[in-house]
Amino acid sequence: MKDKNQKKKDLESLHSELEKAKNVFLTGYEKMTVQQDFELRKTIRGAGGNYQVIKNNIAEKASEGTPASQLMKDLAGMTSMAYTSKDPVALAKALTTYAKSVPTFTFKAGMVEGRVIDIRQIQDLANMPPREEILAKVLFLINASAQRLVTAISGVGRNLAIVVDQAAKENKFKG
């Protein structure tokens, strides 16, 4: 059993983690085996996140004054938390994929960039393309517009040169 000082340290540690984390996913882990829990932790680390089993009342107290306070209210049942300050899509994809293979692992709620989201929105987030793919598409669109502009500008000069050349061949410049 933990003494009062250790519980206070745990509360402060969880509070500091919740202050840093921009993206938090609350999950239920009832009836999971040790091997399944080990695989889950490995999956979350691979996605750049952290995982922690939390006590509901400690989580509610620790979240006071953080963006996660709305998320941690009125928790019930066995609760765990996956969180990251990096890419929420990668973590949501990893958790959703894991939840498909282990039916006892369930989502309760989430928070992305300080905004509380529900289970359906977590699924939508997991279905988004990765951050790198979105950035590549945006860069392609920017580059395509610039490329079209250069082509149009160079086309004016090219067309002028063709007209002048054609006029010279047909002796249009003789007075």
Secondary structure as GFF3:
##gff-version 3
##sequence-region A 1 175
A	DSSP	alpha_helix	4	20	.	.	.	ID=ss1
A	DSSP	beta_strand	23	28	.	.	.	ID=ss2
A	DSSP	alpha_helix	34	46	.	.	.	ID=ss3
A	DSSP	beta_strand	50	54	.	.	.	ID=ss4
A	DSSP	alpha_helix	56	62	.	.	.	ID=ss5
A	DSSP	three_ten_helix	67	69	.	.	.	ID=ss6
A	DSSP	beta_strand	79	84	.	.	.	ID=ss7
A	DSSP	alpha_helix	88	101	.	.	.	ID=ss8
A	DSSP	beta_strand	106	112	.	.	.	ID=ss9
A	DSSP	beta_strand	115	117	.	.	.	ID=ss10
A	DSSP	alpha_helix	119	126	.	.	.	ID=ss11
A	DSSP	alpha_helix	131	169	.	.	.	ID=ss12
###
